[in-house]
Amino acid sequence: MSSKVPFIDETRNEVTIVHFMQPWLVEPGLSETLRKHLEELVESGTGKLLINLEGVTRLTSVFIRSFIAAGKKAGDKKALLAFCTVPPPILEAFTLTRLDAIFKIYPSENEALADMANK
């Protein structure tokens, strides 16, 4: 397992944005790190969380489970969790797993920030 955390956070317009620093999200240990991180953000009061998947070319089902777990935590806390800039192969996986029916998915980060600012 890699010791490098594959994501960084940025906050703009009261929205915390998670950016990924590597194209492949496949290591189970890193998915658990991500799940815990997202849940901690929500627990600490982050009311709007945007996951930007730009540049991600591959992710495994363990990451999808991490997103679902974080989404449940966000729902419990009345927080908003959304995705943006989802590449076509990843969007296909979201469609197959019905994540596109659970989470709002924006075509770009700017569109997400503009819409989320009004919520």
N, C-alpha and C positions, 0 to 999 in steps of 0.2 A: 504494500500500500504506500502511496506517495504521502509525504509529510506536508506537502504544499497544499494549502487550502485553495480550492479552485474558484473562489468568488470574492468579490469585494462589495461593500455597500456604499451608497451615495444617497444623500437626502436632498431633494429639491421640491419646493412647493408643498411641503408637509407630506411628501411621498418618499418612502424609503425604497430605493431601487437596488436590486441585487444583480450584479453583472458577473458573468463567468469568464474566467481567465484561460480556459483551455477548451478545445473543441469536443473532446470526448469525456462524457460524464458516465463512467462505467464502474468505478471502484465502490463496492458496497460500503466500505468504511467511510468514504467521503460522502456518500448519500446520507448516512446517519449523522455525520457532522453537519451537513446542510439542514436536515430536518430539525435537529436541535437548535441550530442557529435561527432558523425561521420562526420556530415556536418561541424562542427567547425574545425575538424582536416583537412578536405579538404580545407576549406576556408583559413586556416592559412598557407597553402602551402605544406601540406603533399601530396607528389606525388604518394606514394605507400602505400596502406592500405591493411592489411591482417587480416581477421576475422577468428580466430581460434575457432572452435566449439567443440574442444575436451572436453568430459565430459558433454556436453549438451545432455540431454535425451528427453527434450520436449520443444517445442516453439510454440507459437500461431501465428496466421496469422498477428497480429499487429506487431510482430517482423519482419515477412517477408516484410510487408509494409515499415518498418523502413529501412531494407536493400535495398529495391528498391529505396526509396527516397534518401538514401545516394549514391547509385549507379548513380542516375541521376545527383546529385551534382558533383560526381567525374567525370562523363562524360563531364559535362559543363566546368570543370576546367582542362580537359585533364589529370586527375589523374587515377591511376589504383587501382581498388578495387577487391579483390579476397578473396576466402575462402579456409580453409584447415581443415584437420582432422574432416570432417563432418561425424558424426555417421550415420549408415545405415537408421534408421527411419527418421532422419532429411534430409538425402540425398533423400529419397523417396518423402518427401514433396517438396524439391527443384525441383525434376523431375516433379512432378504433377503440380507445379506452373510455370514450365519452367525457373526457376532461373538458372538451370544448362546450359541453352542455352545463358543466358545473362552474367553470371559471370564465370570466370575461377575458377575451384574447384580442389585443389591439395590434394593428399592423405596424405601428411605430411607437417609439418611446414618447415622442412629442404628442401624438394623439392620445396616448394613455394619460400623460400628465395633464393635458387640457381637460379631458373628461373626468379624471379622478379628482381634480381640484373642485369640481362642482358637486362632489358627493360627500 
